[in-house]
Amino acid sequence: MTKDHPREAAPRPTIERRHIRHSPLFWVGALMFLAATVIYLWSEDLAQLPWG
């Protein structure tokens, strides 16, 4: 580009970030989600209906 509009002005500071899959909290949440899904699918019907 020209001197008036440089493409690379200054290097941006990088923030070191981990992927979400490296967080133990993610795996606890994923395990709880899968457990709830399995319990729901293996149950007959978890809906609380007033007529029975």
N, C-alpha and C positions, 0 to 999 in steps of 0.2 A: 504494500500500500504506500501511500504518500507519507511524508513526514508529519503532515497535519493530523492524520487519522491512523495512528499505528494500530495494527491488529493485536499485537502483544504488548500491552502497556507495562504491566508489572506482574511478576509471578504471584498468584494468589496463594495465601497460606492454606495448606492442606490440613484437613481434620481427619485424623485416623479414626475410621468407623469400622466396626465389625458388622458382618452380616447378621441378620436377625436369627439365623439358625445356630449361631454360636452362643446365644443367650440361653441359660438354663430356664429362665422364665417362659420362653417360647415353648420349650419342650414340655414343661409342666402343663401349660395351657393346651397344647396339642394333644397330650395324653388324656387330659380331662375331657376335651371335646370328643375324642374318639370313644372314650368310655361311655359318655352320655349317649352318643349315637348308637353304640352297640346295645346298650341297655334299652333304649327306645325301640330298636328294631326287633329285639328278642322278646319284648313284652307283648302281651296281647293287645292292650289298648290303655294308654295312660291318660286318655281324656276323661275328665270328670264331668259327665253329663247328668243333668238333673233327673232324667227319666230312666236311668239305670245303667 
